[in-house]
């Protein structure tokens, strides 16, 4: 299950969009992971891998960088990595079509 999606500029880590879903069954506090994601955004730079998966407690962050924008998702560990990256690719395409260069510095 996807618990959170965030989009941010790589150059300065500025969050551009976010969606969150509280996981009442597991008691996941999504705000804690949102703060972790913001710290990750601030650490990204030109040398960062374009695709990456990062363990964080019982969950995984998957991110994709395209056109200097980072698309990140927080998923349960058993969620398909392939589906997570397909989801990120689709979001990246839609976001870039909608906003394009307006969000890049």
N, C-alpha and C positions, 0 to 999 in steps of 0.2 A: 504494500500500500504506500502511496505517495503521501507524505505528511506535510511537506512544505516545498514551495518553489520560489526561488528568488532570482532576480536579474540585476546585475550591477556592471558599471564601467570598470574595466581592468586598470585604466590609467590612474584613477584616484579612489577606487573602491566605492564610489557613490551608488547606493542602492537605487534602482530605477523602478522596480515593481516587485511585489511579493504576494503570495497566497499562502494561507496556513490553515491547517485542519487539526484541531485538538483531537488526540487519540485517547478517548475516555476509557477504552478497554485496557490499554497498557499503561495509562497514566502518564503518557509522554507530555512533558511541558515544552511545547514547541518554541516558546520564547527563549528558553535557554539555548536551543539549537540555532535560533535566529541570530543570537549574539555571537555564537561560534562562527556562523556563516559570514557575518559582518567582519569579524577578525580575519577570516580567510580571505575575503575580498581585498582587505587592506594589504595583505601579504603578496598578492598576485602581482606579476610583472611580466615583462617581455620574455623572460626566460622560463616562465611557468609552462608545464605541459598543457597541451591544448585539450586533453581529455584526462580525467583523473577520478579515482574513487578513493575515499578516505573514510576509515572506520571512526565512528564516534559513539562510544557506548554500544547500545544494542542496535544502532542504526548505521546507515552508510550515507555519506554525501557523495553524489556524483556530480561532476561539473564538466561543462563544455565551453571552450572559448572560441568565439567566431567574431570577426570584425571588431576586435577590441572590447567585446561585451562578454561577460561571464554569465552563463545560464546554469543554475545550480538547483539540485533537487535533493531532498532528504527522504530516504526510503527505509522501510524495514529491511533487515538483512536478507530475508528470503525473497525479496522482490527481484525479478529478473533484471540483471545488469543490461542486457540487450534492450529490454523494454524501456528502462530508464534513459538510456542514451537515445533511443528512437524518439522518446517524448521530448528530450532536450533539443534534438535536431529539429523537430517540428515547431517547437516554441521559438527557436532561433530564427527559423525561416519566416514565421509569421511576424515576429517582433521586428525583424529587419525590414520586411516589406512595409510594415505600418510606420515605423519611425526612422529607418535608414540612418543616414549620416547626422540627423538632428541630435542624436544622443552622444555622438563621439566628439572628443575634444580636438 
